[in-house]
């Protein structure tokens, strides 16, 4: 087991992190070492985790898969290979045996295509549309610009929703594509921006990665079995490594450490929080707002190309770079606009149209994330993923096998396809 884990980590360490290590050494020591170009194997982050989890499970007594082709199918099953969900062998290998011994079900094709259409709309229509309001802000900050309050917040919030609809859309497409073959993948997202705490956020966001880090890293380090200090140290280590897994850069490490601190504070507060407080509506609203703002601040490091760029955006979000509104917009506000212009809050260099459109997208997508049923809830009658049994069925929005919903799914699929010819950024391409 140890040899296999070292071998797998050695491969991902070379292909994904060797260049990062050399650059860090050069920056710290002033040397000029060069590794040369390294071509990153497609999906190495995901199949490395899957193989490590399989070896550890077998070591613990889970029955070993003796068929080489079935094991290879488990590792290379294409729907989830590029960006997850992170699949464990015990989830899918039994399904391969069942598929081989039964006839194909047409219902799986219909439900899978509906799920795929929802994911395609999320990715190609929503995520790619809001990306145009996030990317310029981060690129300008990395280049040295200091965004003002509204610009910084619009960029951070636009990326917050771009990432969610991009990644959850891909996960929906993965679940849908797998279901077309009769395979149910695990649920990966469950409306994470509804979370009232960071702990709940990680139960809803990239759920398969959270489960892997908990089962194969946090618990392996001792979990919470060796005292409070060791528990917090294990949380920090787990989240720091989880951040590094997302990308070879110090901004990803900072993002992971930041979420480790969030979790430590969350667990510490939970231990002393008065009983019954969680049922107070005002307290729940405050918890949601604090959690959401903390997550948005973390995404700034996740997206920024440098620490300096991330810090400039955070300074702008704190109001340290000033507050400005487009001059064209303030001109429409009457006496209030005149007062804003007189006190230096109007900027002729800002586009009023872009300002309005960016904040319109943000407000609409926030409403969707907080109130609309997610894809698993819409299709929960037919259990498109492994963990959908506990989700409530929204009667008004519940998808059914009938002509009306077939037309809706077809229209959604067509809209997603028509949106594809434009430039589309895939946020998890580096995996």
TORNU-821235 format. One line per 3 residues: number of its first residue (from 0); their letters; for each residue x, y, z of C-alpha. Coordinates in Angstrom, 3 decimals. Each point is the difference from the previous one (the first is absolute). Layout:
N
NUM	A	X Y Z; ...
***
This chain:
431
0	XXX	0.000 0.000 0.000; 2.748 2.452 0.954; 1.948 -0.716 -3.188
3	XXX	-3.072 0.497 -2.180; -0.934 3.280 1.692; 3.575 1.287 -0.323
6	XXX	0.028 -0.979 -3.683; -3.283 1.808 -0.723; 0.965 3.101 1.985
9	XXX	3.415 -0.032 -1.666; -1.587 0.163 -3.444; -2.371 2.849 0.852
12	XXX	2.805 1.711 1.912; 2.207 0.040 -3.100; -2.585 0.859 -2.615
15	XXX	-1.974 2.566 1.970; 2.286 1.425 2.690; 3.627 -0.371 -1.115
18	XXX	-0.091 3.266 -1.943; -1.663 1.764 2.940; 2.694 -1.321 2.361
21	XXX	2.837 1.119 -2.290; -1.532 3.465 -0.438; -0.427 0.339 3.780
24	XXX	3.645 -0.968 0.583; 1.154 2.490 -2.637; -2.090 2.771 1.550
27	XXX	1.316 -0.734 3.502; 3.676 -0.469 -0.849; 0.506 2.021 -3.166
30	XXX	1.106 -3.059 -1.968; -0.929 -0.692 -3.621; -0.893 -3.672 -0.082
33	XXX	-2.189 -1.076 -2.905; -2.018 -3.190 -0.293; -1.072 0.455 -3.593
36	XXX	-3.533 -0.492 -1.334; -2.112 -2.617 1.803; -3.215 -1.154 -1.701
39	XXX	-2.666 -0.609 2.636; -1.836 -3.317 -0.575; -3.736 0.525 -0.354
42	XXX	-1.972 -0.484 3.266; 3.041 -1.117 2.019; -1.330 1.653 3.174
45	XXX	-3.190 -2.035 -0.101; 1.204 -3.441 -1.028; 2.882 0.270 2.493
48	XXX	-2.482 0.467 2.853; -2.166 -2.836 -1.309; 2.925 -2.415 -0.149
51	XXX	1.240 0.954 3.476; -3.490 -0.440 1.457; -0.296 -3.419 -1.658
54	XXX	3.328 -1.229 1.382; -0.812 1.218 3.521; -3.452 -1.643 -0.136
57	XXX	1.498 -3.319 -1.084; 2.592 0.260 2.777; -2.848 0.468 2.487
60	XXX	-1.774 -3.118 -1.215; -2.296 1.134 -2.826; -0.201 -2.794 -2.617
63	XXX	2.618 0.397 -2.707; -1.029 0.390 -3.638; 1.762 -2.835 -1.833
66	XXX	-1.090 0.995 -3.500; 2.568 2.326 -1.548; -2.445 1.386 -2.568
69	XXX	-2.621 0.862 2.632; 2.622 1.710 2.150; 1.242 1.924 -3.051
72	XXX	-3.591 0.965 -0.811; -0.409 1.314 3.555; 3.130 2.167 -0.292
75	XXX	-0.651 1.309 -3.520; -3.826 0.211 -0.110; -0.185 3.184 -2.056
78	XXX	-3.083 1.919 1.262; 1.536 1.004 3.348; 3.675 -0.329 -0.930
81	XXX	0.839 3.636 -0.811; -1.489 1.819 2.994; -1.744 -2.492 2.237
84	XXX	-1.932 -1.037 1.916; 2.812 -1.854 1.787; -1.275 -3.567 -0.268
87	XXX	0.884 -2.837 2.359; 0.128 -3.561 -1.305; -2.680 -1.250 2.375
90	XXX	-2.422 2.489 -1.554; 0.262 -1.074 -3.638; 1.651 -3.426 -0.316
93	XXX	-3.143 -1.842 1.210; -1.991 1.962 -2.583; 2.238 -1.270 -2.809
96	XXX	-0.871 -3.567 0.975; -3.727 0.769 0.104; 0.073 1.751 -3.383
99	XXX	1.640 -3.017 -1.610; -2.824 -2.267 1.173; -3.097 2.013 -0.936
102	XXX	-1.636 1.663 -2.975; 0.374 3.698 -0.661; -2.663 2.317 1.444
105	XXX	-1.278 2.754 -2.298; -0.930 2.069 3.046; 3.669 0.432 0.867
108	XXX	0.628 1.600 -3.401; -2.890 2.464 0.431; 0.880 0.988 3.569
111	XXX	3.706 0.161 -0.833; -0.601 2.310 -2.948; -2.196 2.270 2.146
114	XXX	2.729 0.175 2.640; 2.601 0.670 -2.679; -2.140 2.820 -1.448
117	XXX	-0.257 1.695 3.410; 3.781 -0.171 0.423; 0.588 1.318 -3.525
120	XXX	-2.236 3.015 0.667; 1.883 0.686 3.246; 3.393 -0.166 -1.687
123	XXX	-0.447 1.376 -3.522; -2.704 2.600 0.657; 0.288 1.158 3.631
126	XXX	3.647 -0.520 1.005; 1.472 1.196 -3.297; -2.303 3.047 -0.071
129	XXX	0.926 1.209 3.480; 3.719 -0.702 -0.561; 0.353 3.179 -2.096
132	XXX	-0.675 2.037 3.155; 2.486 -1.902 2.182; 3.052 -0.501 -2.212
135	XXX	0.801 3.684 -0.766; -0.038 0.916 3.694; 2.452 -2.745 0.987
138	XXX	2.249 0.567 -3.024; 0.170 3.720 0.768; 0.794 -0.665 3.681
141	XXX	2.767 -2.448 -0.956; 1.366 2.723 -2.290; 0.190 2.545 2.819
144	XXX	-3.383 1.752 -0.122; -1.769 0.766 3.294; -3.745 -0.587 -0.478
147	XXX	-2.467 2.136 1.894; -2.674 -1.374 2.336; -2.718 -0.817 -2.527
150	XXX	2.414 -1.263 -2.663; 1.762 -2.328 2.438; -3.256 -1.409 1.347
153	XXX	-1.500 -0.437 -3.466; 3.086 -1.914 -1.169; 0.125 -2.210 3.100
156	XXX	-3.738 -0.740 -0.047; -0.040 -0.615 -3.760; 2.790 -2.555 0.432
159	XXX	-1.835 -1.525 2.968; -2.939 -0.841 -2.242; 2.112 -0.784 -3.063
162	XXX	1.894 -2.672 1.931; -3.134 -1.508 1.505; -1.987 -0.240 -3.220
165	XXX	3.066 -1.136 -1.965; 1.020 -2.765 2.393; -3.467 -1.137 1.054
168	XXX	-1.036 0.101 -3.662; 2.886 -2.279 -0.919; -0.909 -2.331 2.866
171	XXX	-3.598 -0.120 -1.255; 1.240 -0.851 -3.488; 2.230 -2.717 1.446
174	XXX	-2.903 -1.501 1.958; -2.252 0.214 -3.049; 2.525 -1.550 -2.393
177	XXX	0.701 -2.864 2.421; -3.708 -0.638 0.501; -0.413 -0.408 -3.758
180	XXX	2.189 -3.091 0.431; -1.980 -1.129 3.034; 2.597 1.106 2.566
183	XXX	-0.926 2.261 2.919; 2.799 2.264 1.187; 0.021 1.621 3.457
186	XXX	-1.566 3.383 0.593; 2.610 2.780 -0.032; -1.956 3.203 0.722
189	XXX	-3.047 0.753 2.113; -0.690 3.759 -0.117; 3.190 0.976 1.928
192	XXX	-0.747 3.726 0.096; -2.965 -0.721 2.266; 2.397 -1.154 2.733
195	XXX	-0.227 1.620 3.437; 3.545 -0.969 1.017; 3.315 -0.946 -1.581
198	XXX	-0.477 -3.558 1.259; -3.328 -0.192 -1.813; 1.539 1.629 -3.071
201	XXX	2.514 -2.842 -0.300; -2.810 -2.539 0.374; -1.626 1.604 -3.056
204	XXX	2.954 1.110 -2.180; 2.060 -2.568 -1.985; -1.419 -2.622 2.325
207	XXX	2.062 -2.890 -1.361; 3.269 1.865 0.548; -1.102 0.908 3.524
210	XXX	-0.766 -3.666 0.679; 3.377 -1.097 -1.396; 1.971 2.530 2.054
213	XXX	-1.958 -0.994 3.125; 0.291 -3.774 -0.449; 3.520 -0.325 -1.391
216	XXX	1.870 2.991 1.437; -1.710 1.611 3.016; -0.923 -3.299 1.680
219	XXX	3.358 -1.524 -0.959; 1.724 2.896 1.808; -2.000 -0.778 3.122
222	XXX	-3.145 2.048 -0.602; -1.464 1.244 3.274; 1.115 -3.001 2.056
225	XXX	3.150 1.551 1.500; -1.172 3.175 1.647; -1.152 3.416 -1.136
228	XXX	3.411 1.390 -0.963; 0.815 -3.026 -2.132; -3.454 0.190 -1.569
231	XXX	0.555 3.590 -1.102; 3.487 -0.848 -1.280; -1.483 -2.865 -2.025
234	XXX	-2.649 2.322 -1.424; 2.632 2.553 -1.035; 2.214 -2.659 -1.582
237	XXX	-2.897 -1.585 -1.866; -1.292 3.270 -1.420; 3.475 1.288 -0.907
240	XXX	0.696 -3.190 -1.968; -3.490 0.209 -1.475; 0.788 3.503 -1.194
243	XXX	3.309 -1.103 -1.521; -1.809 -2.853 -1.779; -2.122 2.562 -1.827
246	XXX	3.004 1.650 -1.614; 3.767 0.393 0.126; 0.184 3.493 1.471
249	XXX	0.261 1.771 3.328; -3.385 1.669 -0.484; -1.627 -3.453 0.100
252	XXX	1.908 -0.835 3.186; -1.173 3.273 1.574; -3.573 -0.816 -1.031
255	XXX	0.274 -3.407 1.676; 1.569 1.428 3.166; -2.700 2.660 0.125
258	XXX	-2.735 -2.641 -0.094; 1.893 -1.967 2.643; -0.158 3.063 2.250
261	XXX	-3.692 0.396 -0.810; -0.662 -3.595 1.049; 1.987 0.350 3.234
264	XXX	-1.952 3.144 0.922; -3.267 -1.715 -0.964; 0.699 -3.037 2.195
267	XXX	1.168 2.203 2.876; -3.152 2.118 -0.141; -2.229 -3.084 -0.239
270	XXX	1.502 -1.264 3.247; -0.995 3.125 1.967; -3.106 1.173 -1.893
273	XXX	-3.081 0.300 2.228; -2.613 -2.656 -0.642; -3.060 1.161 -1.869
276	XXX	1.811 2.884 -1.706; 0.039 -1.871 -3.310; -3.804 0.249 -0.169
279	XXX	-0.063 3.821 0.177; -0.726 1.393 -3.515; 2.226 3.055 0.419
282	XXX	2.900 -2.195 1.126; -0.489 -2.346 -2.960; -0.006 2.962 -2.397
285	XXX	3.212 1.319 1.567; 1.591 -3.456 -0.284; -0.891 -0.215 -3.686
288	XXX	1.397 3.469 -0.732; 3.223 -0.639 1.907; 0.498 -3.372 -1.693
291	XXX	-0.680 1.367 -3.470; 2.356 2.969 0.425; 2.731 -2.310 1.358
294	XXX	-0.396 -2.307 -3.008; 0.125 2.938 -2.441; 3.178 1.320 1.645
297	XXX	1.546 -3.455 -0.337; -0.881 -0.182 -3.701; 2.041 3.165 -0.576
300	XXX	3.191 -1.935 0.791; -1.267 -2.996 -1.981; -0.450 2.110 -3.155
303	XXX	2.766 2.597 0.215; 3.203 -0.637 -1.907; 2.170 1.391 2.786
306	XXX	-0.145 0.808 3.673; 0.419 3.696 -0.794; -2.975 -0.062 -2.360
309	XXX	-2.174 -1.768 2.565; 1.006 2.504 2.674; -0.892 2.971 -2.232
312	XXX	-3.485 -1.408 -0.548; -0.487 -0.657 3.718; 1.110 3.569 0.727
315	XXX	-2.564 1.212 -2.504; -2.720 -2.147 1.581; 0.865 1.595 3.353
318	XXX	-0.378 3.473 -1.525; 3.694 0.888 0.342; 0.272 0.887 -3.702
321	XXX	-2.920 2.391 0.080; -3.568 -0.157 -1.276; -1.022 0.996 -3.516
324	XXX	-3.090 -0.152 -2.193; -0.189 0.536 -3.768; -0.525 3.684 -0.803
327	XXX	-2.742 -0.932 -2.460; -1.892 -1.761 2.766; 0.347 2.769 2.580
330	XXX	-1.299 2.472 -2.582; -3.308 -1.869 0.047; -0.377 0.189 3.789
333	XXX	-1.075 3.640 0.274; 1.040 1.834 3.196; 1.605 -3.159 1.396
336	XXX	2.103 -0.330 -3.143; 1.039 3.655 0.232; 1.086 -0.515 3.615
339	XXX	1.975 -3.124 -0.960; 1.731 1.843 -2.835; 0.823 2.946 2.231
342	XXX	1.651 -2.258 2.556; 2.099 -1.939 -2.530; -2.017 -3.194 -0.244
345	XXX	-0.651 0.283 -3.761; 2.577 -1.421 -2.426; -0.225 0.770 -3.716
348	XXX	2.257 -2.984 -0.731; -2.548 -2.564 1.175; -2.577 -1.463 -2.366
351	XXX	-3.533 0.432 1.296; -1.317 -2.786 -2.216; 2.569 -2.512 1.232
354	XXX	-0.588 1.067 3.607; -3.751 -0.580 -0.273; 0.311 -3.284 -1.898
357	XXX	2.574 -1.448 2.388; -2.082 0.753 3.079; -3.179 -1.198 -1.742
360	XXX	1.659 -3.369 -0.659; 1.235 -0.183 3.590; -3.407 0.758 1.525
363	XXX	-1.826 -2.454 -2.272; 2.493 -2.816 0.573; -0.031 0.553 3.753
366	XXX	-3.771 -0.405 -0.087; 0.327 -3.168 -2.088; 2.621 -1.490 2.322
369	XXX	-2.098 0.699 3.107; -3.534 -0.771 -1.178; -0.050 -2.127 -3.149
372	XXX	-0.058 -3.815 0.233; 3.302 -1.587 -0.932; 0.374 -2.629 -2.708
375	XXX	-0.175 -2.921 2.408; -3.226 1.325 1.500; -1.554 0.472 -3.437
378	XXX	0.805 -3.590 -1.020; -0.233 -1.628 3.432; -2.955 -2.202 -1.051
381	XXX	2.469 -2.033 -2.079; 3.110 0.083 2.247; 2.526 1.232 -2.585
384	XXX	2.852 -0.164 2.546; 0.845 -2.320 2.872; -0.901 2.335 2.886
387	XXX	-3.251 1.510 -1.249; -2.325 -2.180 2.087; -0.072 2.502 2.901
390	XXX	-0.745 3.050 -2.167; -3.549 1.388 0.050; -2.068 -0.204 -3.178
393	XXX	-1.155 3.426 -1.167; -3.451 -0.888 -1.319; -0.272 3.147 -2.116
396	XXX	3.395 -0.447 -1.639; 0.345 -3.795 0.113; 1.116 -1.342 -3.381
399	XXX	-2.092 -2.834 -1.438; 0.210 -2.445 -2.875; -2.538 1.704 -2.234
402	XXX	-0.202 1.994 -3.227; -0.058 3.422 1.662; 3.188 -0.527 1.944
405	XXX	1.611 -1.627 -3.063; -0.615 3.239 -1.935; 1.398 2.096 2.874
408	XXX	3.119 -2.200 0.184; 0.478 0.185 -3.765; -0.264 3.794 -0.023
411	XXX	2.487 0.261 2.891; 2.395 -2.326 -1.808; -0.280 2.033 -3.215
414	XXX	0.623 3.298 1.813; 3.099 -1.473 1.612; 1.307 -1.248 -3.357
417	XXX	-0.604 3.357 -1.701; 2.052 1.689 2.743; 3.027 -2.236 -0.550
420	XXX	1.564 1.633 -3.118; 1.146 3.034 2.011; 3.182 -0.127 2.077
423	XXX	-0.613 -2.196 3.040; 2.322 -0.093 2.998; 0.196 -3.313 1.850
426	XXX	1.061 0.884 3.545; 1.344 -3.455 0.855; 2.088 -0.475 -3.121
429	XX	3.218 -0.321 2.002; -1.145 -3.310 1.471
***
